[in-house]
Amino acid sequence: MPGPVLHAGATCICPHGAPLTIIPAAPRVLVSGAPAAVLSDQGVVAGCPFTVGTKPQPCVSTRWTAGATRVTSMGQPLLVNPASAIVSSADQIPAGPPMVSSSQTRVVAS
């Protein structure tokens, strides 16, 4: 499905509202002056307040599950918005998909 290409400066949050930072692994392609995000990039969450009962279960990482099918950077598919991913706790308990509230809109990939 075509969509705007995500980049390292995109504003993303975990399902509980904590900021998610995309750490670019293939910084060769730039969109809006920031490295384009690819399927192998890490998504790191900091400050998630989620708890189950009395045990903290904050979101800490993101596993991207799909990217563009026709556009790549250094052999890796570019990530497009809406992002297909699962945010997980340190115990690898899935919390749901991240939410992208803003990203660049000039470059679209499919």
trRosetta pair geometry for C-beta under 8 A, 3 or more apart (Angstrom, degrees):
i j d omega theta_ij theta_ji phi_ij phi_ji
1 80 7.4 -166 90 97 75 139
1 110 7.1 -112 131 -138 15 81
2 80 7.0 -122 -170 -169 33 157
2 108 5.5 44 174 166 107 109
2 109 6.7 -168 -140 99 74 30
2 110 3.8 -39 -84 -85 87 96
3 80 3.7 121 67 161 102 111
3 81 4.8 -149 154 70 124 51
3 82 6.3 -123 -128 8 163 48
3 108 6.5 -146 124 -147 13 85
3 109 7.2 -25 62 59 55 66
3 110 7.9 114 8 -92 54 58
4 80 6.6 140 72 -157 34 76
4 81 4.8 -11 63 40 90 111
4 103 5.6 154 116 97 127 114
4 104 6.2 -172 179 90 120 61
4 105 5.2 -63 -105 -117 142 48
4 106 7.9 76 -135 35 103 33
4 107 6.8 94 -153 77 68 58
4 108 5.7 -54 -89 -97 46 70
5 31 5.2 146 87 -29 124 170
5 36 5.4 -31 159 -139 128 110
5 37 7.4 168 169 40 79 78
5 68 7.6 -25 -103 -42 88 135
5 71 7.6 -80 -92 105 119 145
5 78 5.2 -32 -134 160 106 135
5 79 7.1 100 -161 76 61 56
5 80 6.0 -51 -98 -101 43 69
5 81 7.8 -1 71 0 2 86
5 103 7.7 -146 92 150 42 128
5 104 6.9 -14 70 70 79 109
5 107 4.6 -27 20 103 120 108
5 108 7.0 -165 -22 -111 79 18
5 109 5.1 66 -74 -2 97 114
6 10 4.9 -45 -156 -26 84 158
6 22 6.7 151 146 -66 116 168
6 36 7.4 103 84 -164 51 64
6 37 4.2 -32 101 38 99 130
6 78 7.6 167 41 167 73 85
6 79 4.2 -36 41 99 121 107
6 80 6.6 -169 -12 -108 87 14
6 81 5.6 120 -66 -48 90 89
6 83 6.2 41 -56 -82 149 108
6 100 6.8 -104 -107 -118 114 149
6 103 5.4 -72 -118 -136 61 153
7 10 5.6 132 56 -32 58 94
7 22 7.5 166 133 77 26 144
7 24 8.0 -7 -167 -78 60 123
7 30 7.8 58 -138 -160 132 50
7 31 4.8 -143 -70 66 135 101
7 32 6.1 -175 39 49 163 104
7 34 4.2 112 151 93 124 110
7 35 6.3 156 -160 86 86 39
7 36 5.3 -59 -102 -107 83 41
7 37 5.8 -161 -105 -17 21 86
7 103 6.5 141 26 -159 81 99
7 104 5.8 32 9 5 128 117
8 22 5.2 -139 -120 87 51 101
8 23 7.5 51 -127 -119 104 18
8 24 4.8 -61 -71 -35 120 113
8 27 8.0 2 -33 -109 140 94
8 34 4.5 -141 53 171 90 112
8 35 4.8 49 -17 55 123 86
8 37 6.5 150 -59 -67 54 87
9 32 6.7 -109 55 100 133 118
9 33 7.7 26 -9 82 148 84
9 34 4.0 -151 -8 -59 108 166
9 103 7.8 134 90 -132 72 65
9 104 7.7 68 72 -37 107 97
10 22 6.4 38 46 5 102 134
10 37 7.1 -54 10 -20 129 136
10 81 7.5 -177 -142 -67 144 125
10 100 5.8 -25 166 -146 123 109
10 102 6.7 -173 -156 96 63 55
10 103 3.8 -4 -118 -99 106 98
10 104 7.5 -89 -82 0 87 71
11 19 8.0 -68 -157 -134 70 92
11 100 7.0 116 81 -163 58 60
11 101 4.8 -52 103 63 111 95
11 102 4.4 35 33 47 116 90
11 103 7.2 -146 28 -61 65 61
12 19 7.4 96 82 -164 59 57
12 20 4.0 -59 106 67 104 111
12 21 7.8 -179 57 -68 104 20
12 22 6.9 79 18 -35 138 98
12 43 7.2 -60 101 -151 150 121
12 83 7.3 14 -119 4 131 156
12 98 5.0 24 -180 160 114 130
12 99 6.8 157 -155 81 65 44
12 100 5.0 -30 -98 -99 85 67
12 101 7.3 173 -95 11 31 75
13 17 5.5 -13 173 -146 135 29
13 18 6.3 146 -159 69 83 31
13 19 5.9 -53 -104 -100 74 35
13 20 5.8 170 -113 0 15 95
13 98 6.6 162 79 -164 34 85
13 99 5.3 -16 60 60 86 95
13 101 6.8 31 1 -17 105 114
14 17 6.9 -38 66 33 75 22
14 18 4.8 4 28 54 114 88
14 19 8.0 4 -4 60 84 9
14 20 5.6 127 -50 -58 71 109
14 45 4.7 40 -51 -126 128 143
14 48 5.3 -20 57 -101 154 121
14 50 8.0 -100 120 -16 132 126
14 59 3.9 164 -147 66 155 160
14 87 4.8 161 -135 176 92 165
14 95 6.5 19 179 98 109 142
14 98 6.0 -56 -104 -111 40 81
14 99 8.0 29 118 18 5 83
15 59 7.1 137 33 -56 80 147
15 87 6.2 -171 -5 52 92 134
15 95 5.2 -162 34 139 126 101
15 96 4.0 64 -63 66 150 122
15 97 7.0 95 -68 63 104 42
15 98 7.3 -110 -43 -102 65 36
15 99 7.2 110 -94 -18 48 101
16 48 5.2 87 68 -158 129 93
16 49 6.1 -152 151 51 129 75
16 50 4.5 -125 -75 -53 163 105
16 58 7.9 -115 59 -138 150 65
16 59 6.4 174 25 -4 113 119
16 95 7.1 -58 -21 174 103 140
17 48 7.9 136 63 -128 59 68
17 49 7.6 -10 62 23 104 106
18 45 5.2 81 103 -176 119 102
18 46 6.5 -159 170 78 116 37
18 47 4.7 175 -140 86 113 76
18 48 3.8 -104 -1 -82 153 64
18 49 6.9 164 -59 -5 110 69
18 58 7.2 45 -16 -164 164 102
18 59 6.2 179 52 57 128 110
19 45 7.1 162 90 -143 44 62
19 46 6.3 -16 70 53 92 84
19 47 6.9 36 30 49 85 116
20 43 5.3 8 178 177 111 104
20 44 7.1 155 -157 76 60 35
20 45 5.0 -29 -99 -89 76 80
20 59 7.9 -46 -86 124 102 130
20 62 6.2 62 -158 -42 129 138
20 87 7.1 -98 -97 -105 136 127
20 98 5.2 -42 8 -136 169 137
21 43 7.1 161 77 -157 40 55
21 44 5.1 -21 60 62 94 89
21 45 7.8 170 16 -83 71 31
21 46 7.2 15 0 0 113 107
22 37 4.9 -46 176 -103 149 126
22 41 5.5 27 -172 146 92 139
22 42 7.6 153 -155 86 47 48
22 43 5.5 -24 -98 -103 64 77
22 79 7.9 -138 -134 47 145 154
23 41 6.0 171 74 -171 56 89
23 42 4.5 -4 50 64 114 96
23 43 7.5 -167 13 -84 78 27
23 44 6.2 43 -22 -5 116 111
24 27 4.8 94 123 -77 132 83
24 34 8.0 -179 -44 163 142 82
24 35 3.7 39 -123 103 171 141
24 36 7.5 103 -126 70 123 34
24 37 6.4 -114 -99 -100 83 56
24 38 7.5 79 -148 15 74 88
24 41 5.7 -36 -116 -116 36 122
25 38 6.3 -93 57 58 98 112
25 40 5.0 -74 58 102 156 100
25 41 5.0 -155 0 -91 98 62
25 42 7.3 102 -50 -4 107 76
25 76 7.4 49 83 10 115 171
26 29 7.1 20 124 19 98 92
26 35 7.3 161 89 -177 50 118
26 36 7.6 -34 90 75 95 85
26 38 4.9 24 33 3 123 146
26 40 7.3 82 -21 57 108 111
26 41 7.7 -98 17 -65 81 93
26 73 4.7 147 121 117 133 108
26 74 4.1 -152 -142 33 129 131
26 76 5.6 179 -14 38 151 129
27 30 7.7 29 -179 -73 71 80
27 35 3.9 -67 -126 -106 75 137
28 35 7.8 70 27 -135 29 97
28 73 5.9 175 62 -174 100 105
28 74 5.9 123 18 -44 132 108
29 35 7.0 90 74 -155 57 62
29 36 4.3 -24 99 18 106 125
29 73 4.2 -108 5 -113 129 131
29 78 7.5 -69 86 -93 151 119
30 33 6.0 0 175 -135 121 15
30 34 6.4 142 -152 65 82 20
30 35 6.1 -54 -100 -91 65 39
30 36 6.8 -160 -110 -25 13 82
31 34 6.6 -35 69 63 61 73
31 36 5.1 73 -1 -81 108 91
31 104 5.2 -165 140 60 107 157
31 106 7.2 -177 -168 66 98 98
31 107 4.7 -100 -130 25 127 143
32 104 3.9 -160 -23 -92 136 135
32 106 6.9 140 -62 28 92 117
32 107 8.0 -132 -24 7 84 110
34 104 7.8 -176 42 -32 109 127
36 73 5.7 149 77 -34 123 155
36 78 5.4 -38 158 -130 125 112
36 79 7.8 172 166 37 79 78
36 107 7.8 -73 -102 97 120 150
37 41 5.0 -87 -157 21 81 160
37 78 6.9 95 80 -163 57 68
37 79 4.2 -35 104 34 107 123
38 41 5.4 124 58 -26 62 99
38 67 6.8 21 -162 -126 52 160
38 72 7.6 58 -131 -158 116 64
38 73 5.3 -121 -76 57 126 106
38 74 7.3 -65 -72 53 170 96
38 76 3.7 68 172 113 133 125
38 77 6.5 137 -157 78 79 39
38 78 5.8 -60 -101 -103 66 43
38 79 6.5 -169 -112 -18 12 86
39 64 5.2 -152 -147 100 57 130
39 66 7.7 -60 -113 176 114 12
39 67 4.2 -103 -66 -24 102 138
39 76 5.1 -150 38 -178 89 97
39 77 4.7 50 -29 59 122 88
39 78 7.9 -70 -29 -45 77 3
39 79 6.5 150 -71 -66 51 84
40 64 7.9 -93 -46 48 14 125
40 76 5.1 -87 4 -127 106 145
41 64 6.9 53 58 -12 81 141
41 79 7.1 -76 34 -21 126 133
42 61 6.9 -60 -164 -146 92 95
42 62 7.2 124 180 55 49 84
43 61 6.6 112 78 -172 71 51
43 62 2.8 -16 70 43 125 131
43 63 8.0 -119 36 -32 109 21
43 64 7.0 117 -15 -48 121 91
43 85 6.7 43 14 -175 157 156
43 87 7.4 -87 107 -102 127 84
43 98 6.8 -104 166 -41 153 155
44 60 7.2 -24 -153 172 66 59
44 61 6.4 -21 -107 -105 53 61
44 62 7.5 -104 -45 9 23 94
45 48 5.3 28 144 -40 123 118
45 58 7.2 -161 112 154 116 93
45 59 4.3 -9 86 113 164 96
45 60 5.5 -132 58 -121 95 16
45 61 6.8 -118 14 -45 93 20
45 62 7.0 110 -33 -39 99 93
45 87 6.3 64 -40 -156 144 119
47 58 7.6 -148 125 -158 12 139
48 58 3.6 142 76 -161 101 89
48 59 4.1 142 -77 36 166 80
48 60 7.3 -114 19 -58 130 53
49 58 7.0 50 -34 -104 7 99
50 56 7.5 107 92 -162 55 63
50 57 5.4 -60 115 80 101 79
50 58 5.6 143 48 -104 83 46
50 59 6.5 68 21 -20 131 81
50 89 7.6 -113 86 -87 125 113
50 95 6.8 157 31 -128 176 136
51 54 7.0 -23 169 -160 126 14
51 55 6.4 161 -164 83 84 38
51 56 4.9 -52 -103 -103 90 48
51 57 6.1 126 -128 19 31 77
51 58 8.0 -8 -67 -55 60 69
52 55 5.4 -19 66 66 83 94
52 57 4.9 31 -5 -4 102 134
57 89 4.6 -49 -178 -108 79 155
57 91 7.0 -57 -133 27 93 117
57 93 6.1 -35 -167 62 125 138
57 95 7.8 160 132 -83 105 113
58 89 6.3 122 75 -128 34 89
58 90 7.5 37 66 -14 76 97
59 87 4.6 5 -150 156 130 116
59 88 6.8 120 -140 78 73 17
59 89 6.1 -80 -97 -82 37 58
59 95 5.1 -85 -86 24 107 158
60 88 7.1 -44 51 95 76 65
60 89 6.2 67 7 -157 96 35
60 90 5.1 48 10 -64 150 74
61 87 7.3 166 90 -153 37 59
61 88 5.6 -20 68 60 86 91
61 90 8.0 100 0 -91 102 48
62 85 5.1 15 -178 169 105 135
62 86 7.2 159 -154 81 60 40
62 87 5.2 -30 -98 -99 79 69
62 88 7.5 160 -95 15 28 76
62 98 6.0 -10 -116 -36 133 131
63 85 6.3 162 81 -159 43 81
63 86 5.2 -10 57 58 96 90
63 88 6.6 28 -5 -6 105 120
64 67 6.6 40 151 -59 127 95
64 79 6.0 -86 -143 -100 145 120
64 83 7.1 -82 -124 -173 93 100
64 84 6.9 79 -169 84 69 68
64 85 4.7 -43 -106 -97 50 103
65 84 4.8 -93 67 134 93 97
65 85 5.8 173 3 -99 84 37
65 86 6.4 63 -39 -9 119 92
66 77 7.8 -50 175 106 48 150
66 84 3.9 3 44 76 99 147
67 76 7.4 35 61 157 170 74
67 77 3.1 144 91 116 125 114
67 78 5.7 160 179 78 115 30
67 79 5.1 -75 -119 -86 96 48
67 80 6.7 120 -161 1 56 82
67 84 7.7 -136 -59 47 38 108
68 71 4.4 -20 124 49 150 88
68 72 7.3 -154 81 -66 107 52
68 77 4.9 -173 56 -171 65 94
68 78 4.5 14 12 58 126 84
68 79 7.5 -127 -15 -72 84 7
68 80 5.3 98 -65 -31 87 117
68 109 4.1 -39 -104 133 149 120
68 110 6.0 100 -149 103 95 14
69 77 6.9 -1 -82 -127 27 131
69 110 6.6 -34 45 137 88 64
70 109 7.0 -167 69 -178 85 85
70 110 5.3 19 29 87 120 76
71 77 7.2 87 79 -149 57 64
71 78 5.1 -26 105 17 102 121
71 109 3.9 -97 37 -148 146 122
71 110 7.1 96 -7 47 106 44
72 75 5.8 -2 161 -145 137 10
72 76 5.8 146 -159 68 93 29
72 77 5.5 -56 -100 -88 81 39
72 78 6.6 -164 -112 -22 27 78
73 76 5.9 -31 67 61 69 86
73 78 6.0 78 -7 -74 102 90
78 109 5.1 63 73 55 132 171
79 83 6.0 14 177 -120 114 92
80 83 7.5 176 86 -89 39 52
80 108 7.8 57 -136 -158 118 59
80 109 5.4 -138 -81 67 118 95
80 110 7.7 42 -72 -96 165 31
81 100 5.0 -111 -125 84 115 156
81 103 5.4 172 -39 38 147 144
82 100 6.8 -176 -131 32 56 118
83 97 7.0 162 92 -175 88 106
83 98 5.9 -15 82 67 138 102
83 100 5.5 115 -6 -31 113 125
84 97 7.5 -60 -141 -127 33 123
85 97 5.8 113 69 -141 66 76
85 98 5.5 -3 77 14 124 102
86 94 4.9 -43 -178 -134 121 113
86 95 7.7 136 179 44 73 58
86 96 7.2 -134 -141 154 66 7
86 97 6.6 -56 -95 -87 43 56
87 94 7.3 107 73 -156 45 63
87 95 4.8 -48 92 59 94 107
87 96 6.3 -10 42 68 98 52
87 97 7.0 109 -3 -154 92 13
87 98 5.3 107 -50 -61 119 82
88 92 5.2 -2 174 -142 139 42
88 93 6.2 145 -158 64 81 36
88 94 5.3 -47 -96 -94 85 48
88 95 6.4 170 -103 0 28 88
89 92 6.9 -75 68 -4 68 12
89 93 4.5 3 32 48 115 92
89 95 6.5 104 -39 -45 82 111
100 103 5.7 -13 174 -26 124 117
104 107 6.4 27 113 28 122 90
